[in-house]
Amino acid sequence: MKTGEGKTLVAVFPQYLNALAGKGVHLITVNDYLARRDCEWMGKVLEFLGVTAAYITNDMSPDQRRVAYGADVTYGTNNEFGFDYLRDNMAQRLEDQVQRGHHFAIIDEVDSVLIDEARTPLIISGPVEASNDQYVEMKPLVERLFRMQTTLVNKLIAEAEKLLEEDKDYEAGILLLRASRGAPKNKRLMKLMNETGVKKLIRSVENDYIRDKRMPEIDEELYFAIDEKAHTIDLTDKGREAMSPNDPNMFVLPDLSEKVGELEQDETLSDEEKLKRREQLNLEYSKKAEQLHGIQQLLRAYSLFERDKEYVVADGKVMIVDEFTGRLMPGRRYSDGLHQALEAKENVKIENETQTLATITIQNYFRMYQKLAGMTGTAETEANEFWEIYKLDVVVIPTNEPVRRQDYDDRIYRTKREKYNATIDEIVEMHKRKHPVLVGTTSVEESEVLSRMLKRRGVPHAVLNAKYHQKEAEIVARAGQPGAVTIATNMAGRGTDIKLGSGVVRHNNCALVEPNPDEPACPYLEEYGCYEQVPCGLHIIGTGRHEARRIDLQLRGRSGRQGDPGSSRFYLSLEDDLMRLFISDRVAGIMDRLGLEDGEVIQHKMVSRSIERAQKRVEAQNFDIRKHLLEYDNVMNQQREVIYDRRNHALRGENLRDEILEMIDEQVQAMVDEFIPEDAYADDWDLTGLRLAFQKMFISDWPFASEDEAGDSPREEILEKLRAEAHAAYERKEKAFKPQIMRQVERFAMLQKIDEKWRDHLYEMDQIKEGIGLRAYGQKDPLIEYKSEGYRAFVEMISSLNREVVELIFRLQLNVEPQTMTMRRQQRPMRAIHESAEGLAMRHQQAPGARGGQEQAGKQQPVTVDKKVGRNDPCPCGSGKKYKKCHGKNA
């Protein structure tokens, strides 16, 4: 449905129908503001029909969330639903879970949720013991290198300008190509590239060097080379030398296998010394690897990420700006150390590295629903992806009234300066006519530049961007008043309903397109020249095209709703990112042939079509990225389902006794297979190893008088006796603990080990994914290799999980905790990456099962079951440190 056609209201019908099943309906919105607004608006209708409605926002506690999920219809963002699902699968008690299943979901602005945000998985992470020193240490070196590169590029541009004056075009082209590889966003370079023939010259030189495979000659004169399309940076030999003139080995990673091999062959060293040397080698290797990684990320932070565009700095923190909605995402962080590099660049506190505790992609989360539906005004361009990924058909519903908005051709200028001046002129003209204007910008920085220019022209206006999001409702309410000027990022592009003030529309029956035949048509059509310049309704000005056509269509859709007149126009320049990276060569060539001077505009349907073709190419590229991500996550998804099913069974199951006995049998079988293989002779049996392993795991007696007696017994008899003894040990443990306590012990052991092993498995899968692409050099399909490696790692993880659960159950001892030792155990801090961690009810949530405060004196203490803490285990106090470095220091 087109924007303004009443999607919010229409959604009530399927909500009510599916709510009758009593399994809950979820209505997903793109932000908290819309979740709260839609629930308040439509909740009254639903309540009239006898259906309860509630909403969840990022500042709610688990108890409030549980109540909201208990309603028949629940409104909220995709982040909130996804993170609640992940946290439910980390809960230690059944009552800590808040969701009640995935029956039916309607996604408002479905293309934004299932397509735009599908490239970023939802991740809940926890802190790890890792130092951020490398960012602090390397920052001065990288900052110095960045300045040296800037100086070098400016020098190259100055030399190229002289060569152009001397008509030595090709030599100038080489220098300009080198400058564009060194600093593609250099303002002096961008200005020069807008001159006649310069861009074409650079591309011609680049094609020659690529054809002759001589591009390394271009890059070797730079300190580092930037590939802006791929978003990568390569440090050159010249750059490495500049960073470490006195340490030529700074960028050389030692060959661990070779060094360890030399150690093993050194007969002068004892086993203990070899172990110490090996640990020292590993430490040196990891430190150097971290250092090199820190340099790479700092270079990306300085060269590819701009403040007030990709991120803003607020309250001493680096906050990401969502490229699709223009909103701040307070808890979301760039991965792989990039966020720490940005924090170092901006001189704010560098937060600790994190480790993934739970993760799921948006795509796989929503594919869990039994029934899925969505609505948006801009899904038609992505119909293929909706069917291929989600098996959803796209149905286009015609508008209630004809669309009377006039969409004018784009106006394209050489430079951003000319574009901004033309934009301001049009805003001033519209303001004089008392025409409301909504200006859509592509970044926070751009919105502030236009705001400063309007202030100089004395035009009152409102700014809506990530820095002023708290005023959103107030700004949107005034945006349709006569003469109102609103400058907004993509925040105002989705879901906002701008109501027009009195006098903005001159006549109730606009004659621009198919006037209502039952009423008198507007008589001013010719008088006002409506087709050339629509005098009524809201006027939309876009200051740049987005990578996705849908975002542009959403901005246009703020105007001309429900048959109202309106108009829209986009102002572009050859310096805009989309134009610069994809199509400016062709458009610049047209400008050169037409001989356009500075300030002159090109406006033609052919150019607009070229831009749309470029957008289609980018959309296809992004679709490939999303599909690739999904293919890899499908491997994890199958494993996630197995683990979460097992975890929920442990959480909900009242009796795990039979399952534990099966696991005991498996462990006995595995021991027997390892030490006395079926195809081995009795003389080759390792009965000593079997005895020690059995006694270590089950803390029980060996069921034979001696190893000789066992050696004279058949293999099957040994297996049966060991099983019987293991079962007897388990029953003795159960009798000592009492059955009720034993069930709690089993559940505790199962949950703790599942969480621990799954966390380690996620880390291992991340490591596998990071390097799996290199298998392509060996003529192997990385995806097939990833599936194979992932399956191997999962089988090993399940085997290790079962073994350690059994070991933990037999090692646990009953302790009566004295009153003086009673303390409030805090949950490990966790961060939800993709949305605010504070708002995800993690910060103020008490650890499951934790007891608060001092108990009354003389009151009998409850019996608790605690695992014996190893020296290298995390300290039970929750500090995140190892036990030996915390409360075990003096033990």
N, C-alpha and C positions, 0 to 999 in steps of 0.2 A: 504494500500500500504506500502511496506517495506520502511524503511528510505532511502533517496537518490534517490527515484524513480520519483520525480518531482511533489509532491502533490501541492506545491505552484502554479505551472504552470497549472496543471489540473483544479484547482479551478476556473480559469478564465472562463471556458465554462459555468458552471451553474450560475456563477455570471452574466455574460453577458445576458444569457437567462432570468433570473429572474429580472434583472434590467430594461428590456424592459417594464415591467408593470408600472414603474414609482413610485413604493412604497418604494424603498430603499432596498438594500441588505447589511447585516452586515457580515463581515468576522472577526471572533474572534480568536485572537492569545494568546499565553501564557505570553508574555511580551511586553513592549513598543518598545524594540529594533526590534523585529520581525514585529510588526505592521508597524513601520516606514519603515523598509527594504522592506517588501513585497509590501507595497503601492508604494514605489519608483520603485521597479523592475517591478511589474505587471501593475502599473498605466499607463505606456507608451503603453502597449498592449491594455488596456481598452480604453484609449483615441483614439487610432488608430481606434477602433471599434465604436467610437462615444459615449462612456460612460464615465462619470466623476468619479474620484476616489479621496478619501481623507482619512486621518487617524486622530484618536484622541489619545492624550497621557495625562498623569496625570498633565501636567503643563499648560494646555490650559484654557483660560477664557470661560465663557458661550457663548459669541458672537462667538468665534472661533469654539466652539463645534457645535453651531447651523448651521454654514456654512458647517462644515464637515458632519453633519447628512443630510444636504440638497443635498449632492452628491449622485449619483446613487449607488455607492459602498463605504462603510465606513469600514475602518480597525481599530481595537482597541482590548484591552484586555477585558475579561469577567468582571473584576472589574469596568472598566470605563463604559461599557454599563449598568451594574446593578445599579451602584450608580447614573448614570444620570437618570435612570428610577425612583429611589426613590426620587431624588431631584426634578424631574418634578412634582411629587405628593406632594411636599411641597411648590411649587411655589405660590406666592401671586398674580401674574399676568400671563395672558396667554402668553405674550411675553417673560416671563422668562423661559418657557419650551423650551427644545432643541431637544428632540426626536420627530419623526413623525410617530411612529407606529412600529409594530413588524411583518413584512411580511415574510422575509426569512433570515435565518442565516446559515452560514457554519462555523463550529468550527474546526480550525486547532488544532492538538493534542487533539482530542475530549476526549480521556480517561483521560488526565490530568485535563481538565476543568470540565467535567461532573461527574467524579468519584473521582479523588484525592482531588479536592477542594470542593466537595459537602458536606463534613462534616462541613464546616465552613460557616455559613450564612453571607450575607452582612448586615452590620448594620451601620446606620448613627446615631450618638449619640450626645447629647449636655451635657454641664456641669450641675451638680446639687450642691446644697449647702450642701456639706458633708465634714467632716473633715478627714484628713489622719493621724491624731495624733496617732491613735492606732498602726500604723506601726512603727513610730518613737519610741513610748513608749515601745512596745513589742520587738523591734529588739534586744536590749542587752540581754533580758531574753532568747529569742529563740537562739541567737548566743551562749550564755553560755551553754544552754541545748544541742545544736548540738555538741559542743566541749566535753561535758561530755559523750555524746553517743559515740563519736569517741574514746575517751579514754577507755570506757567500752568495746567496740567491740575489740579494740586492745588487751586488757587484756584477753578477752574470747578466742581470737585466740592463744595467747601465752600459755594459760593453755591447750587448745586443742592440740597444738603441743607436749607439754610434755606428755599428756595422750596417744597420738599416739605412742610416743617413748616407753611408758610402755605397749603397746599392749592393752590399755583400749579403744578400738575403739568406742564402743557404747556411753560411757560417753563423748568421744571427739566429736562424732557426734551430741550429744545434744547441746554442746557449739557452735559448728560450725553452726548448724541450727539457734541458737539464734543470732549468729553474722550475718548470712545472712539475718535475719529478721530486724536486726538493721541497717546494712549498706551494702546492696548487692553489691555496687560498690567499696568497700574497696579493695585497691590494694593488700594488704597482703593476704586478704581472697581469692581474685581471683587467685593469684599465688598458694596458697595452694590447691585450688580446682582443679588445673590442675595436681596434683600429682595422682599417680595410686590409684584408688579405693575411693578417698575422696568424689567426687561428688556423687557416688553411695551410699556411707555410709550416706550422708546427706539426700538424697531422701528417703532412707530406714527408717531413724529415723522419718522424716516428715510424711511418710505414716502411721507409727505406731501411732503417736500422733493424726493425723487426724482421724484415725479409732476409737481411744479411746476417741475422742472429748476432748483432753487435750491440744490443741494448746494454749489456754490462759495461761497455765503454762510456755510455752516458752516465750510469750510476756511480762509477768508480771515482769520479771527481767530487761526489757529494759525501757528506758525513753519514747520511741515511737517505734511503729512497722510499717514497710514499706511493702506494697504490690506493687511490681514494675509493675506487669502485669496490675493491676487495676489502677495504678497511684494514690494510696491513702495512707494516713498516719493516724494512730490512736495513739493519745496521751494516755499513760497508767497512772494508778494511781500514779506510782512512778514518772513519768514525771510531773504530775500536782503538786505533793508535792514538787518537786525540784524547780518548777517555782514560787510557792507561799507558802513557809513554814510558813509565818505569817498570811496568809489569806486563811483559808480552804474553804471559800465560793466564791473564785475568779471564779471558774468554774461552779458555780451553778446558773442557770437562775431562777429568781423568778417566781412563778405561778401567772400570772396576774389575772386570773379569780378568784382565791381564795382571793387574796389581795383586789381586787375591791369589792368582795362580803362582806368582813369584813368591808370595808369602808362604804358601803351602809347601813350596819346594825348599824353603830356607830351613835347613836342618839345625842351624845354630839357635833358633828360637824355640822356646817351650810352647806347649799348647796354650797356656794362659797368656803368654806374650803375643802369640798369633791372634788370639781372640781380641786382645786390646788393640792391636794394630788394625784388625779388620773393622772394629767399631770406629776407630779414628778415621779410617778411609771413608767409611759410609758417612760420617759426620762432615768431613771435608767436601765430599761429593754433593751432599744435600745442601750445604751452605752455599757452594758456588752456583748450584742450579737455581736456588732461590734468588741469588744475587742477579744472575742473568735474566731471570724471569721478571724481577723487579725493574730492571733497566728497560726491558721491552715494553712493559705496561706503562712506565713513566713516559716513554717516548710517545706512545699512543695517546696518553692523557694530554700531553703538551701539543701534539700535532693534529689530532683528529677530533678532539672534543672541545667545544666552545662553551664557555659560561653563558648562562641565560639563553642557551639554545637547546643543547642536550640535557643540561642540568642547571640548577640554581643553588646558591649557597644561602641557607636561612637558619638562624638560631645555631650557628656554628656547625652546621651539618651540610654535606653535599646531598642534595635531593634530586632524583631523576624526574624529568618532565616527560610524560607520556607523549610520544610523537603523534599518536592518533587522536587523543582527546585534549591535549594541552594541559592536563591536570598534573599536579604534584603527586608523587607516590612515595610517601614518607618512609615506609619500611623497606621498599624495594631497593636492592643493591646490585650493581654490576658484579658479575662473577669473575673468578680466576685472578683476583688481585687488582683488577682495573679500578674498582671503587676506592681501594686503599691508595692507589696511585693518584687519583683525582683529589683525595683528601690531603695527600702530601703536597700536591701542586697548589691547592688553595689555602694551605697553612691552617687547617682545622685538625681537630683530634682524629687520629687514625684508628678506626675501629678494628677489632681483632678479626682475623680470618675465621671462616666458619666451615663446618662440615655438614653435608646433607644428612638429615635424619629421616626425611620422608619427602617423596616427590611424585607428581603426576602431571601429565600434560592436560591442557584445557580439552583437547580433542578426546582423550581417553576418559576424562571425567564425565563429560556429557554423553558419551556412548554407553554409559552404565544405566541411563534411564530407560525404563521399559517403553515409554513414549516420549518423543521429543518434537517440539514445534518451535517456530520462531516467526518474527515479524520485523520488517524494516522497509524503508522506502528505496533502498539501494542494493538489492540482492541480485538483480537480474544479471549484472556483469559477472557474478561469481557462481552462476547456476551449476556449472560443471563441477566445481570443487565441492559444493554442497552435496551433490549426488555421489561423487566418488568417495568422499571421506565419511559422510554421515548418512547417506542413502535418503536424503531429504529432497523432495521435488520443490521447485520454485514456481509459485502460482502468482501471476500479476493481476491485481484487482484494479479495475478502472476507477478513476477519481469520481467523486460525487458531483463536482462542478468542473468545467474545463479549466485547465491551468492557464491563467492569464498573465503569467510572468514572462517578460521579454528577456531572453538570454543573449546579450550582445557578444560579438566576437571579441576575442582577447586583444589587448593592446600590448605590443612588445617594444621595449626600448633597449638600447645598448647597455646602459649601466643602471645600477640600483638607484643612484642619485636621481637620474632622469625619471625613473619609475616612481619614486617617492614623491617628487615634485608634481608629477601629473596626477597621482592619487590625491594629494592634498588639495590641488586645484579643484578636482571634482567634488571632494567632500565640502569645501568652502561654498561651491556653487549650490550644492544640494541643501546645505544648511540655510543659505539665504532664501531658498524657496520653501523653507519649513518642511523639508522632505526628510523623514527619518532614515538614517544610514547605519548599516552594520558593516564594519570593516573586519574581514577575517584575515589574520596574519598566520604565518607558519611557525613563528617562534616568539618567545617572551621578549627577546631583544628587539625584534622588528616592531612589536606592539609599542614598546617604549620609545623607539626612534620616532614613530609616527605621532605618538602623544606629545613629544617635545616640539615637533614641527607644528602641530596644531596649536599648542600653547603660544608659540611665537606669532601665529596668525590670529590669535584671540578667539578661537572657536571652543566653546565649552563642550566637554566630552567626558565619557566614562571609559575606564580601562578594565577589562575582565581578562585576567591571565592567571597563571599558577600562583603568582604572588598575592593576588587579591581575591582568591576563590571564596573567601568567607562572605563577600558582598554579592555573590552570584544572583541570588533570588531578587535582591533589591535592584541591581543593574538591569537584569532581564525584564523586570516589570516596567521600567522606564524606557526601554529601548524602542518601543513603537510609538512614542509620543511625537507630535510635530516638531521637526527640527532637531530631534535627539541624534547624537553621534555616539556610537558605541564601538570601541576598538577591542576586538577579542581574538584570542587564539582559538584553536579548535574546540575549546570548552563550550562555546556557544553553537557548535555545529551539530550536536546531537541532542535530541530530546527536549530542547528548550522551545517553548511555545511563546513567541513574541506577539502580544496582542496589540493591535493598532489603535491609537488614540483617535478621538473625534476630530474630523476634518482631514485626516490623512487620506481617506478615500473620498473623492469628489462626488461620486454618484453610486448608488447601491447596485445598479445594473450595468456593469462595465461592458463596453461594446468592443473591447480589444479582440476577444475570441468568443464566438457563439453567445451573444447576450440572451437572457431569458425572454422568450417570445411573448410571455404573458404579462410582462411589465414594460413600461417605457424605457428604451435604451438611452444610455448616456449621450447627450447631444454635443459634447465638447470634443469628440474624437479628432476632428479636423482642426478645430480652433487651437487645441493644445499641442497638436503634433504628437499624439500619443505613441505612434509606432517608432518615431525617431528618438523620443525622450519621454518615457512614461512619467507623468506628473503625479501619479498616485501610488499609494502603497509603500512598502519597505524596499529601499534600494540596497543591494548587496554589492560590496566591493571586495574582491579577493586580491591579496598582494602577492600571490604565488600559487602555482599548481602543486598539489600534493602528489606523491608517488602513486597513490590509488585514486582512480576516478571517483570512487564512492565518497571519499572525503569531500571532494569538490561539490558533488551533487548534494551532499548533506548541507553544505553551506548555502548553496543556492536555494535549497528547500525551506530555509527559514522565511523566505518571501513567497508571496503568491499562494498562500494556503487557503483552502476552501473557496476557490474562485476569486479571491482578492486580486487586484492588479499588483504588479511589482516588477522589478527589473534586477539584473545582475550583470556584472562585468569583472573580468580578471585583468589585472595589470601584471606584466611579466618583464623580466630583463634577462639578457644573455648571461648575467652573473648569478642568476638563481641556480641552486644546486641541480635541479632536474634538467634545466636547459644546458648548463655547463657540462654535465656528465654525459648527456645522451643525445641532444639534438641541436646544440647551438652551432655546430659546423655548417649544417645545411641552411639554417636560418641566417647565420652570419654571411654565408655566400649570397643569399638573396638580397640582404641589405647592401652588400658590396656592389652587386650588379645594379641595384636601384640607385646607388649613390646617395644613400640617406646620411644626413648630417646629424651631429649631436642634437638631442632633444626631439628629433623627428620620430614618428611612430610608424610601425608596420602593423596593419590590421587587415587580415585576410583569412578566409575560411580554410585555405590550404595550410596555413601556419597552424591554425587551431587543430586541424586534423593530424598534422605531424606531431603535435604535442600529445594528442590522444593515443597515437600509435606508440609513442615513447612510454606512456603510462601503461599501455597494455604489455609492453616488453618487461617493464619492471614488475607488474603484477604477476606475469608468468614466472619470472625469476623468484619472486617471493613464494609463489605456490609450490615451486620445486623445493624450496627450503623447508616449508611446512610439511610437505609430503615426506621429505627425507627425515625430518625430525620424528614424524609419526611412525615411519618404518622402524627406526631404531627404538622408539619408545614401545612399540608393540612387543618387542622382546621382553622389555622390563614389565610390561603390563601383565603378561601371562604369569610371570614370577610374582608380581605384586599381588595378584588375585590369590595365588596359592598361599602366600605368607599371611595375607590379611584374613583369609578364610580360616586358616589354622589359628591365628591369633584370636579372632572372634569366637572360635569354638572354645578356646581356653578361657576367654573372658566370660562367656555365657554358660559354659558347661559346669554343672554342679559336681560332676564326678569324672576325673581324668584317670582314674585308677587303671582301667583296662588299657588305655592308651600308653600309660607309663610302663605297664608290664610288657606290652608289645615292644616298646623301645628297649627294655632290658634284654629281652630275647634277641633283638637285633644286635645289640652290643656284644652279647656273649658269642653269637654266631660270627660276628666280625673278628673278635679276638681269636677264636678257634681257626678261622680261615687264614688269619695272618701268621699265627705261630705254628700251627700244625696243618699245613695245606693238605687238601684231599688227595692230591697226586704225589705226595712226598712219602718216602719210606719212614718208618717209625724211628729209625736211627737218626734221621735228619730233623726230627721234631725239636722245637725250642720250648721245652716244657718249663724251663726256668723263667723265660720271658713271659710265657702265658700265666704262670703263677703270680709273678710280680704285677703284671697288668691287671689281673683279676682282683688281687688284693687291694691294689691302688684305687680301682674304680669303685668297688662294692664294699670296701673296708670290711672284709669278711674273711673267714678262715678258708684255707685250701681244702676242698672236700676229699682229699686223698691223704693216706698216711705218709706217703713219700712220693717223690717224683718217679721213682722206679715203679711203684705201684701204678701210677698213672700211665707210665710208658708201656706197661703190660696190658693195658685196657684198650679196647677198640675205640676208634675216633668218635663214633656215635655215642658210646657210653660216657666218654669224657664230656661231650657236649651236653648230654642230659643231666649229668651230675652237677655241672657248672650252672646250668639253668635252674635246677632245683635249689642250689645253694644261694643263687642270686635272688630268687623269689623268697626264700626263707629270710634272707637279710632284709629284704624290703618289708616283709611282714613284721619282723622284729622292730624295724624303724617305725612302722605304722602303729604298733602296739605301744611303743615308747611315747610317741607324739599324741596318741588318740586319733581316731579316724577323722574327726572334724578338722583338727589342726593339720593333719596330713594332706587333706584336700586343698587347704590354703597354701601349704608348702609347694604342692605340685603346680598350682596355678601361678604362684610367685616365680618358681623356677622357669616355667614355660614362658611366661611373659618377659621376664628379664632377659633370657637367652635369645628369644626371637628378636627383641628390640636391638640387642647388642650385635647379633649376627647380621641382621638386615642392614643396620647402619654400616657395618664393615663391608657388606656386599655392595651397597650403593657406592661406596668409595672405590672399591675395586672395579666396578662397572664403569665409573667415570674415568678411571685410569685406562681401562681397555679402550673406551671410546676415543680418548684423546689421541692415541697412537695408531688406531686401527686403519686410518686412511693411508698409512704408509704401505699397507699390504698391497695396494693397487700397483706399486712399482714392481711387485713380484707376480704380476698378472693374476691377482686374486681379487675376487669381489669383496670389498670391505664389509658389506652388509652380511654376506654369508659367513665371513670370518667372525664378525661380531656375534652372530647367532650361535656359532659353534663355541666360541670362547665364553659367551654368556651362559650357555647351557652347562659347560664344564664347571664354571665357577659356582653356578647355582647348585649342582649336584654335590659339589664339595661342601658348600655352605650348609645344606640340609643334613649331610652326614655329620659334620662337625656340630651342628645344632643339637641333633639327637644325642650325640655322645656327651656333650657338656651339660645338657639338661639332666641326664642320668647321674653324672658325676656330682652336680650341684645338689641334687636331692639327697644323695647319700652322705654328702659332707656337711649339710646344714645341721646346726645344733640349736637346742632350745636355750635361750638366755632370758632370765628375768631382769628387766632393765631397772636399775635403781632410780629413785626419784631424782637424785642430783644429776643424773645423766640425761633426763628427759629434755629434749630440745625440739624446736620447730625445724623440721627438715624442709629446706626450700627446694623446689623443682629447679632443674637445670634451666638457665635462661635459653630461650629458643627464639629464632627470628624467622618470620614468614617472608620469604623473598618473592615479591610481586605485589605486596600491599603492606600497610603499616603493621609492624609486629605489635606495637603498643595497643592498637585497636583490635588485635586478634585475641584479646583476653589472655595473653600469655604472661604479661608482666605482673599482674596482680593476682594471678591464680595460685592458690595454695597447692602444694604437692599432694597428689592423691594419697590418702591414707595418713597424711601428716597430722600430728596432734598439736593443738595450739596451747601455749601458755603453761604455767606450772600447775600441777595437779594438787588437790588439797592434801595437806599434811596428814599422814596416817592412813590415807586411802590406799587400798590394795592396788598394786600396779598390774596392768593386763600382761598376759604372756605374749611375747612377740617372737617372731622367728627372724633371725638375722643370719646373713651369710658371713662366714669368716673372711675378713678383708685381707687380701694379699698385699705385699709391700708395693707392687707396681699397679695395683688396682686404683680406680678413682676413689678419693676420700668420701666416705658416707655423708660428710657434712655438706656436700654439694658445692664446694668451692671450685671444683673442676681440676684441682691439683692431684698429683699422685699421693696415696696414703703416706708413703715414706717421707714426703716433703711437707706434709700437713700435720694431722693429728697423730700420725705414726712416727713422727720425728723422734720422740722421746720414749717410744714404746719398747 
